[in-house]
Amino acid sequence: MTERVVVIGASGFGRECLDALEAMMAAGERLEVLGVVDDSPSAVNLRRLAERDIPYLGTRADWLESGTDRASYVVGIGNPAVRRQLVDELDAAGLRPFTAVHPSATFGARTTLAEGVVVCAGAAISTNVRLGRHVHVNPNVTIGHDAELGDFVSVNPAAVISGEVVVGEGTLVGAAATVLQNLTVGERVVVGAGAVVTRNVPPVVVVKGVPGRWSEEPECSE
């Protein structure tokens, strides 16, 4: 049976989700991408979808009203808090999340992926790793052995999560950031691009610099 999938979000990560889905189809997965849903797509992103022959299906309300019984969804929104809100709405409507994994990603033994996870091209995920619901693993990310990422975590391109690290729900790890081994990063943290986390991080802070230091009130961005 062919799985029919809709991507939520027409901007950058949404189209990277399309890349993963198209690569899965090229590798023989029985998938059909129905199109992309976005409440306020830019003209540029609509043009980019048209250039790759991906239909724009309208807003979430349009899509939900059109009848969605036979489609699952992938949320291509980088902001963890926004992603959680969208998932709550879609789950309440009875829709099923789809787990998208680019065929070029590599995995060690005994690694588990919860529903709605997206793993992009070139990611290297080691042994005994656990990825929670709707985790986003961007291109060329490395996740070390025995790491655990909570629900709605985003790990941006080329970041490194070392072994035995625990990352709390809703945290964003910025591009090329590194979390050193055996550490815990709290919930709803933003680890800035290029930062190096060298000690445990409390919840709801922004980490910047080398070594990482933090302040309150994170502002997650896609």
Sequence and secondary structure as in RCSB ss.txt:
>XXXX:A:sequence
MTERVVVIGASGFGRECLDALEAMMAAGERLEVLGVVDDSPSAVNLRRLAERDIPYLGTRADWLESGTDRASYVV
GIGNPAVRRQLVDELDAAGLRPFTAVHPSATFGARTTLAEGVVVCAGAAISTNVRLGRHVHVNPNVTIGHDAELG
DFVSVNPAAVISGEVVVGEGTLVGAAATVLQNLTVGERVVVGAGAVVTRNVPPVVVVKGVPGRWSEEPECSE
>XXXX:A:secstr
  EEEEEE  SHHHHHHHHHHHHHHHTT  EEEEEEE SS  HHHHHHHHHTT  B   HHHHHHH  TTEEEEE
    HHHHHHHHHHHHHTT EE  EE TT EE TT EE TT EE TT EE TT EE TT EE TT EE TT EE 
TT EE TT EE TT EE TT EE TT EE TT EE TT EE TT EE S B SSEEEETTTTEEEE      
